[in-house]
Structure formats: C-alpha cells, structure tokens
Amino acid sequence: MTKFTPFWWEGQPQFENTDVVPSTADIVIVGAGYTGLSAALTLSKSGKNVIVLDSEMIGFGASTRNGGMLGSGHKVSTDQAKKKYGEDIAAELHKEANASLAFTTNLITVNNIDCEFQACGRLRTSWLPKDQVSMSDNLRKLKAIEDFNSKMIGPDMMPKSIKTDLYFGGQFYQDHGSVHPHKFHYGLLKLALEAGAKVFGSRPVIKITQLSKLKQDGFDVLTPNSKIHCKQVLMATNGYTRSNLSKYLSRRVLPVPSFVITTVDIGKDKVQSLLPGGHCMVETRKRYCYYRPTPCGTRIMLGTRAAMHSISAEEALPTLRKMLLEIFPSLEGVEISHCWTGFTGFSFSQLPNLSINKGVYSALGYCGNGVAMAPYLGHMAALKMLNPNQKVTVFESTPLQTRPYYFGKPWFLPIASAYFRAFDLLDYYRRKKSIKKT
C-alpha cells in the first residue's frame, strides 16, 4: 500500500527543541530549511547569537521532500540572461551556479555530513532533436565564460546511461551528484546547533516589527508564545512564504507544488538494468520529469509536474505512475511505495534572489534548483548581513519581481495547469513529427 509521506522520512530522527525561546538575539532567521540552517551556521561561527524559527516541525518543508539531486544551474539560458541583464551579469550567473555546487559539495565532504552523497553525475535528456542542438549551443557559450565538466552525449551513447527509447541524446554534467535530502538537512542542522545556533520548530512567526528606521533599534519578532528582540532578520521561507507574515515577499514568490514517487524495492539488478549509468536524470520537455536511483540502489524515485496548483498526493499518484511507465514500460505492475508533494519557490525572473526590504533580508526563489543553491545562498546571505555595504553575490542583481494580478494567493495556477496540459499535448505532437522526419 502506498504511503503518502516522503520516502526520505522513513526511519529518520526528528529534532525537537523544548527549551524556552530566548527573548533576545543578534539575528532571527525565519525558516529552518537548507537556506536558514546554512545562514545560521555561518553567522554562529562568526560569533553571532542566532535563533532559527520554523512554523512546522524541523525539516517539514522542501528541504526533506526534494529529489536529492545536487546540481548547479538555473532555468535561464545564457542568451536570456544576456538579453535581460547584460553580458557581465549573465557571465556571473554561470560562475555562481558552478560556485554553488562547489560550495555545497565542499560543505558535505569537509564536515563529513552523513547524507549518502554520490558524485554520480546528472544527464539532461533531449525530448526533441532540436533540444540537443540548443543544449549544445548553450554549452559552447557557457564554456566560453567558464569551463566546467559537462559534455554532450549522442543518441548512440545513451544506452550506457539509460535503457529507454524516449530521448535523442543529452547533456552530461559530470560533477553533479545526489544526496539523501533528509540526512543532508539533519547533518546541516547538527552543524548549526554545534556552532551555537538555537533552532525551534512549531514556532510560527506572526509578525515582524521594525522598531524604527535606525539600524541599532532592530526588530521585534512575535510568535504565539514569545517575543524576540533582535538586530537583524532573515526570511528563508522560499515556497512556504506566507502572505500574513510578508506581503512583500509573498507577492514575489510563487508556491509551486512538486510531486514525487518511489517504487517498492525492485532489486539492484533491475535498477541497474534501467539506469546503468547510475546518474540523476532530468528532461528538457515542459513536463520536466526527473528521476534517479535511491541511495540504496534498489528503488527508482521520480518527480514530475502533476499539476501547477496544489492537489493531494493521492490525486497526483496516477499521473506520476503513468510518467514512470512511459519512461520504463517494464515497470508495469510494480507498486509505488511512497507518493508525496511539497512546495518549491518560483520567482518571476526564474532566478534566486538575495535582497533586503524595509530592513528585512531574504534569500529565496530557487525554482526547483535548491539542493546546492539554497545552502550557498544562505551562506551568502549571512555574509551580506555581516557586511551590509558589500556586494556578495550576483543574485543581489536579479531583483524579485511581481505582477499586477498577484497578491500572494496564486489563484491563476489552476489556469496554468490547464495551459501546461495543452502544452504537454503539443510536446507530444512535436515529438511525433520529429520522429517521422527522422
């Protein structure tokens, strides 16, 4: 029987802090995911008194619900970035995407975080022949900015990575990897605690009040049972940003759901026969399936867009099962052990952002690329808070935008779901047309 909770939660410890929340701190961080904990680690090591508050149990959100794919990058091509931000910022975006992967990989290895890290590489597969051409062109432009370990894989070489006839080749990112996301989160939590940060779950922040425009006066952070006076505040809530806490941020970050399944144990031999390369896999099609072997090597995890708006995991399950069987028809009849959902935070620019509004710092907007980027941007947010007058990242230059029709409640996402269902049909039509031509 399918469990509708994350596979990653099975048998994992749950941290709980029953201490009284202190009434003062140097810095309060709202959100105890990768971003908040990474920022807390850096700030605590710098001698700051840090309190981290989360509205749910620690590890409830996307940091323990994601696919565990450790990669670099974002959803904006080099040409798009040049057109919107100019050549210099476009180059910096590529460099910092690579830097985020290096930072998080180093964070894991140097601190011996037990998160089943594997440097397995990631293959982005071409749904259409033209995708192979556009990826190759973009790769050439990226390598002209800063070289990195990535190469194109032709159709004849695909069977070494995956046994399916769906794709027309792909782009392989050699340095990408995978983690057990809950174990990574728990390891990051332990590091923050050891550095001196105080982390509390089930402590929703009700209100943040800036006492005056003078920096030295600071803020009062109100929870149902406590009030904390602090000098600085960091919002690290991403896809779980609530409009009743920050209307400004909730108008600029869309909570877009992601849906994930894992198969039952099908054995290492079966998994290896389907994914002989052992890589993480992502697609170029708008449906955006992503999948990988689980760390134990006996199951396959797959995530995809079942809807753009929030639906239950039970409702999403048939769609996810259908997508799994489209890629691997031989899994017909294999049961699904777990199916779950969680929220990613999408910015309108499709890029992460580090900024400050009315004295409150924020780091968010990962658009589904947060496993490496969130710890990195949390660290950069901490550096910014320590040195407010110094520019620390290019993601200060990717401003958070909003739209006149969006006020924090994404009423239009069901309409977007219908649009993308139509686009999926168009994707299939284009594919069929491409196959006929070849």
Rosetta blueprint (number, residue, H / E / L):
1 M L
2 T L
3 K E
4 F L
5 T L
6 P L
7 F H
8 W H
9 W H
10 E L
11 G L
12 Q L
13 P L
14 Q L
15 F L
16 E L
17 N L
18 T L
19 D L
20 V L
21 V L
22 P L
23 S L
24 T E
25 A E
26 D E
27 I E
28 V E
29 I E
30 V E
31 G L
32 A L
33 G L
34 Y H
35 T H
36 G H
37 L H
38 S H
39 A H
40 A H
41 L H
42 T H
43 L H
44 S H
45 K H
46 S L
47 G L
48 K L
49 N L
50 V E
51 I E
52 V E
53 L E
54 D L
55 S L
56 E L
57 M L
58 I L
59 G L
60 F L
61 G L
62 A H
63 S H
64 T H
65 R L
66 N L
67 G L
68 G L
69 M E
70 L E
71 G L
72 S L
73 G L
74 H L
75 K L
76 V L
77 S L
78 T H
79 D H
80 Q H
81 A H
82 K H
83 K H
84 K H
85 Y H
86 G L
87 E H
88 D H
89 I H
90 A H
91 A H
92 E H
93 L H
94 H H
95 K H
96 E H
97 A H
98 N H
99 A H
100 S H
101 L H
102 A H
103 F H
104 T H
105 T H
106 N H
107 L H
108 I H
109 T H
110 V H
111 N L
112 N L
113 I L
114 D L
115 C L
116 E L
117 F L
118 Q E
119 A L
120 C L
121 G L
122 R E
123 L E
124 R E
125 T E
126 S L
127 W L
128 L L
129 P H
130 K H
131 D H
132 Q H
133 V H
134 S H
135 M H
136 S H
137 D H
138 N H
139 L H
140 R H
141 K H
142 L H
143 K H
144 A H
145 I H
146 E L
147 D L
148 F L
149 N L
150 S E
151 K E
152 M E
153 I E
154 G L
155 P H
156 D H
157 M H
158 M H
159 P H
160 K H
161 S L
162 I L
163 K L
164 T L
165 D L
166 L L
167 Y L
168 F L
169 G L
170 G E
171 Q E
172 F E
173 Y E
174 Q L
175 D L
176 H L
177 G E
178 S E
179 V L
180 H L
181 P H
182 H H
183 K H
184 F H
185 H H
186 Y H
187 G H
188 L H
189 L H
190 K H
191 L H
192 A H
193 L H
194 E H
195 A H
196 G L
197 A L
198 K E
199 V E
200 F E
201 G L
202 S L
203 R L
204 P L
205 V L
206 I L
207 K E
208 I E
209 T E
210 Q E
211 L L
212 S L
213 K L
214 L L
215 K H
216 Q H
217 D H
218 G L
219 F E
220 D E
221 V E
222 L E
223 T L
224 P L
225 N L
226 S L
227 K E
228 I E
229 H E
230 C E
231 K E
232 Q E
233 V E
234 L E
235 M E
236 A L
237 T L
238 N H
239 G H
240 Y H
241 T L
242 R L
243 S L
244 N L
245 L L
246 S L
247 K H
248 Y H
249 L H
250 S H
251 R L
252 R L
253 V E
254 L E
255 P E
256 V E
257 P E
258 S E
259 F E
260 V E
261 I E
262 T E
263 T E
264 V L
265 D L
266 I L
267 G L
268 K H
269 D H
270 K H
271 V H
272 Q H
273 S H
274 L H
275 L L
276 P L
277 G L
278 G L
279 H L
280 C E
281 M E
282 V E
283 E E
284 T L
285 R L
286 K L
287 R L
288 Y L
289 C L
290 Y E
291 Y E
292 R E
293 P E
294 T L
295 P L
296 C L
297 G L
298 T L
299 R L
300 I E
301 M E
302 L E
303 G E
304 T E
305 R L
306 A L
307 A L
308 M L
309 H L
310 S L
311 I L
312 S L
313 A H
314 E H
315 E H
316 A H
317 L H
318 P H
319 T H
320 L H
321 R H
322 K H
323 M H
324 L H
325 L H
326 E H
327 I H
328 F L
329 P H
330 S H
331 L H
332 E L
333 G L
334 V L
335 E L
336 I E
337 S E
338 H E
339 C E
340 W E
341 T E
342 G E
343 F E
344 T E
345 G E
346 F E
347 S E
348 F L
349 S L
350 Q L
351 L L
352 P L
353 N E
354 L E
355 S E
356 I E
357 N E
358 K L
359 G L
360 V E
361 Y E
362 S E
363 A E
364 L E
365 G L
366 Y L
367 C L
368 G L
369 N L
370 G H
371 V H
372 A H
373 M H
374 A H
375 P H
376 Y H
377 L H
378 G H
379 H H
380 M H
381 A H
382 A H
383 L H
384 K H
385 M H
386 L H
387 N L
388 P L
389 N L
390 Q L
391 K L
392 V L
393 T L
394 V H
395 F H
396 E H
397 S L
398 T L
399 P L
400 L L
401 Q L
402 T L
403 R L
404 P L
405 Y L
406 Y L
407 F L
408 G L
409 K L
410 P L
411 W L
412 F L
413 L H
414 P H
415 I H
416 A H
417 S H
418 A H
419 Y H
420 F H
421 R H
422 A H
423 F H
424 D H
425 L H
426 L H
427 D H
428 Y H
429 Y H
430 R H
431 R H
432 K H
433 K H
434 S H
435 I H
436 K H
437 K H
438 T L
